[in-house]
Amino acid sequence: MKEEIHKIFYSDSNTGRIIKDFAQLEWLLDLVLTRYFTAQERFYEFGELFIARLSIVQKIDILRKMKFHKQMISQKNLVLSLEKLRKFRNILAHSSSLTDNQLKNILSDNELLILLKNFPDNYQKEIKANKNRLNCLLHSYISRGKKKKK
C-alpha cells in the first residue's frame, strides 16, 4: 500500500485532479449555502461578500448544522465525506513530499485508505456521489426557500 500511496501523491496529474475536484465540490457547496440563506435578488452579493470569506471547515460546519426535511438523509454522509476529501486534498496541497509520519498517519486512517484503495475508482465514486448530493441540495424544495404545505 505504501508504494501505491507514493504513486498517487507524487503524480502531478493526480494531485491536480484531486485539487480541482475538491475546488468544484467547494463551489457547489458555496452555491448550496448561498441559495439556502438568500433570496434570488441577493444571491450574487451574499456569495461574494459572505460565503467567499468562509474557510472550507466553516462551510462544512454550517452544512452540518443546516435543517433539511427528512428526504435529505444524505446530508450526514455528505458532511463526513467532504471532511474526508478535505483532509486528503490538504495533504496533497500542503506537502511537497510525504514524511514517514504523514505516511504513518495515512496508513492508520481508515477513511483515507478507502479513498486510496483501488485508486482512482473509489476516489471518483466518492467525488461523483458528493457532486450528486450537493446538486440534490442545490435543487431541492427546501433550499429554494419554499415551505412545505401541511
C-alpha positions as CSV (number, residue, x, y, z in Angstrom):
1,M,0.0,0.0,0.0
2,K,2.9,2.4,0.7
3,E,4.1,2.2,-2.9
4,E,0.5,2.9,-4.2
5,I,0.2,5.9,-1.9
6,H,3.5,7.3,-3.1
7,K,2.4,6.9,-6.8
8,I,-0.8,8.8,-6.1
9,F,0.9,11.6,-4.1
10,Y,3.9,12.1,-6.5
11,S,1.8,12.2,-9.6
12,D,1.2,15.8,-10.8
13,S,-1.8,14.7,-12.8
14,N,-3.4,13.0,-9.7
15,T,-2.6,16.0,-7.5
16,G,-4.0,18.4,-10.0
17,R,-7.2,16.3,-10.5
18,I,-7.8,16.0,-6.7
19,I,-7.3,19.7,-6.0
20,K,-9.5,20.6,-9.0
21,D,-12.2,18.1,-8.0
22,F,-12.3,19.5,-4.5
23,A,-12.5,23.1,-5.8
24,Q,-15.6,22.0,-7.8
25,L,-17.2,20.5,-4.7
26,E,-16.4,23.6,-2.7
27,W,-18.0,25.8,-5.4
28,L,-21.2,23.6,-5.3
29,L,-21.2,23.9,-1.5
30,D,-20.9,27.7,-1.9
31,L,-24.0,27.7,-4.2
32,V,-26.0,25.5,-1.7
33,L,-25.2,27.8,1.2
34,T,-26.0,30.9,-0.8
35,R,-29.2,29.5,-2.1
36,Y,-30.3,28.3,1.3
37,F,-29.7,31.6,3.1
38,T,-30.6,34.2,0.5
39,A,-33.3,35.4,-1.9
40,Q,-32.6,35.3,-5.6
41,E,-32.1,39.1,-5.8
42,R,-29.2,38.9,-3.3
43,F,-27.7,35.7,-4.4
44,Y,-24.6,37.0,-6.0
45,E,-23.8,39.6,-3.3
46,F,-24.2,37.1,-0.5
47,G,-21.9,34.6,-2.2
48,E,-19.2,37.2,-2.9
49,L,-19.5,39.2,0.4
50,F,-20.1,36.4,2.9
51,I,-19.6,32.8,1.6
52,A,-16.3,33.6,-0.2
53,R,-14.8,34.7,3.1
54,L,-15.5,31.5,4.9
55,S,-13.0,28.6,5.2
56,I,-14.0,25.2,3.9
57,V,-14.1,24.0,7.5
58,Q,-16.6,26.7,8.4
59,K,-18.7,25.9,5.3
60,I,-18.8,22.2,6.1
61,D,-19.7,23.1,9.7
62,I,-22.6,25.3,8.5
63,L,-23.8,22.4,6.2
64,R,-23.7,20.1,9.2
65,K,-26.0,22.4,11.2
66,M,-28.5,23.2,8.4
67,K,-32.0,21.8,8.8
68,F,-33.5,20.0,5.8
69,H,-36.6,17.9,5.6
70,K,-36.4,14.1,6.0
71,Q,-35.6,13.4,2.4
72,M,-32.2,14.9,2.8
73,I,-30.8,11.9,4.7
74,S,-27.6,12.1,2.7
75,Q,-26.6,15.3,4.5
76,K,-24.7,13.5,7.2
77,N,-22.9,11.3,4.6
78,L,-22.1,14.4,2.6
79,V,-20.6,16.2,5.6
80,L,-18.4,13.2,6.6
81,S,-17.3,12.7,3.0
82,L,-16.4,16.3,2.5
83,E,-14.3,16.2,5.7
84,K,-12.5,13.1,4.4
85,L,-11.9,14.7,1.0
86,R,-10.7,17.9,2.6
87,K,-8.2,16.0,4.6
88,F,-7.0,14.2,1.5
89,R,-6.8,17.4,-0.5
90,N,-4.9,19.2,2.3
91,I,-2.2,16.5,2.5
92,L,-1.6,16.8,-1.3
93,A,-1.8,20.6,-1.4
94,H,0.4,21.4,1.5
95,S,3.1,18.8,1.1
96,S,5.8,18.6,-1.5
97,S,6.8,15.2,-0.2
98,L,5.4,12.7,2.2
99,T,7.2,12.3,5.5
100,D,7.3,9.0,7.3
101,N,5.0,10.5,9.9
102,Q,2.5,11.6,7.3
103,L,2.6,8.2,5.6
104,K,2.1,6.5,9.0
105,N,-1.0,8.8,9.6
106,I,-2.4,8.0,6.2
107,L,-2.0,4.2,6.7
108,S,-3.7,4.5,10.1
109,D,-6.6,6.5,8.7
110,N,-9.3,4.0,7.5
111,E,-11.3,6.8,5.8
112,L,-8.3,7.8,3.7
113,L,-7.4,4.2,2.9
114,I,-10.8,3.6,1.4
115,L,-10.2,6.5,-1.0
116,L,-6.7,5.3,-1.8
117,K,-7.5,1.6,-2.3
118,N,-8.2,0.9,-6.0
119,F,-7.4,4.5,-6.9
120,P,-8.8,6.3,-8.9
121,D,-12.0,4.2,-8.9
122,N,-13.0,4.6,-5.2
123,Y,-12.0,8.2,-5.2
124,Q,-14.0,9.0,-8.3
125,K,-17.1,7.3,-6.9
126,E,-16.8,9.5,-3.8
127,I,-16.4,12.7,-5.9
128,K,-19.4,11.7,-8.1
129,A,-21.6,10.9,-5.0
130,N,-20.8,14.3,-3.4
131,K,-21.5,16.2,-6.6
132,N,-24.9,14.4,-6.8
133,R,-25.6,15.1,-3.1
134,L,-24.7,18.8,-3.5
135,N,-26.7,19.1,-6.7
136,C,-29.7,17.5,-4.9
137,L,-29.4,20.0,-2.1
138,L,-29.0,22.9,-4.6
139,H,-32.1,22.0,-6.5
140,S,-34.2,20.7,-3.6
141,Y,-37.5,22.0,-2.5
142,I,-36.2,23.4,0.8
143,S,-33.1,25.1,-0.5
144,R,-35.2,27.2,-2.8
145,G,-36.8,28.7,0.3
146,K,-40.2,27.2,-0.2
147,K,-42.2,26.0,2.8
148,K,-43.7,22.6,2.7
149,K,-47.5,22.7,2.9
150,K,-49.2,20.8,5.6
